[in-house]
Amino acid sequence: MSIMVPSTTPALITPGRQALDSALHQLGQAAEQLGLDDGLRTMLATPRRSLTVSVPVRREDGRLDVVQGFRVQHNVSRGPAKGGLRFHPGTDIHEVTALAMWMTWKCALVGIPYGGAKGGVAVDPSGLTTRELERLTRRYVNEILPLIGPEKDIPAPDVGTDEQTMAWIMDTYSVSAGYSVPGVVTGKPATLGGSLGRSGATSRGVQIAALAALGRSPEGVTVAVQGFGKVGGPAAQYLSDAGCKVVAVSDATGAVHASGGLDIARLREWAAETGGVRGFRHGDALAQEDLFELDVDVLVPAALEGAITAVNAPRIRARLIVEGANGPTTPEADEILAANGTTVVPDILANAGGVIVSYLEWVQNMQAYPWSSGEIELKLRDLMLGAFSEVKSVAAERGLTLRQAAHVIGVGRVAEAHQMRGLYP
Ligand code: NAD
């Protein structure tokens, strides 16, 4: 079945619209498996609240730019809305809606009491000074202020945002409240109540999922990683630390390859100094797209949506794909990969480590009682491995892919919450 949500730009198929179509397709498959009625399917396909705002930014030279910002709360049946904030020139309301929907299923899948949300500002942060970025962030937060709060909707970092962005959001919200409210965002600096281990949590979760899916010693297992940012960088590091051989890495600047394995710590230093992996001397340059076709055991897409499509999926040789990014594989590519016997650990499972540790950060903030990094790591591992084994069993019982099984569990839990709560009035 297919679920349609009205589009504000029906004639224009943006990457964001494609991401939303993928999310709706996955929901449709899960709804079919679960036998949900049409009313409930439509409710789950439709965001609860969507806000589009215009954000004026005063540039250093005195010019005034106006950019579009979004915050979408897809579902709040199981708890407050939770989801990252993306600064990227290509973001639009459709992309943000898709990302919010995936957050809803992800939180339900790993059993944390949140609904799903996402935010976005259509801007290239690399083209702004730090002061411009701060003004933009604070003004965007001001525009969406009625929606967010520790009991309502809690942002976190995503593409193009970081700890500093979260610190500005926390401060803007706190100034308006009149007192410090650390629980309004997660992924904050530790000095403001951020959780130990949050910055590497998504990547640690990717490592846990990859090793669980491998089911054998990681020693010598070859890996290629697309994207070398907050998720891809530490994921490459953790996989390398575990004994894997990370032979290729790409980012927006280019790609590098070394058949004997890249020195990831050195590559991270190089990327931090120069702004990207391009030009790294201890490896060979590679065309970004060629990374997908390498003869490796594991492929980790950790950049943006729609990276693996019907065009490159037939040429993928990795037997295991672990999705660090949200929505990197289109439904058409999924079918090709399944037919070729490639295992895909889906985004809502593989990259759930970020929201798990965000949840732990929020609990610590609400109790004003911080935990040790050891406790956090243990809880992260427990929740990741628990969700992984549930997904594997449901896939085996129902004859589904891991993505389909993960959606059946996540969507099923949200549907159940709707049914138990009933409809008001
Ligand atoms: P980031 O901005 O820190 O990094 C993005 C990386 O992708 C950068 O290295 C960039 O250069 C690279 N990139 C962009 N276009 C590329 C291309 N065409 N080819 C190769 N590389 C390209 O963002 P992030 O936080 O690492 O997020 C990456 C993905 O992980 C996104 O899909 C995001 O939604 C998802 N995710 C992030 C978190 C988190 O905690 N940050 C949690 C869950 C999921």
Boltz pocket constraint, residues with backbone or C-beta under 6 A from the ligand:
constraints:
  - pocket:
      binder: B
      contacts: [[A, 157], [A, 158], [A, 159], [A, 160], [A, 161], [A, 198], [A, 202], [A, 226], [A, 227], [A, 228], [A, 229], [A, 230], [A, 231], [A, 232], [A, 250], [A, 251], [A, 252], [A, 253], [A, 254], [A, 288], [A, 302], [A, 303], [A, 304], [A, 305], [A, 324], [A, 325], [A, 326], [A, 327], [A, 351], [A, 352], [A, 354], [A, 355]]
      max_distance: 6.0
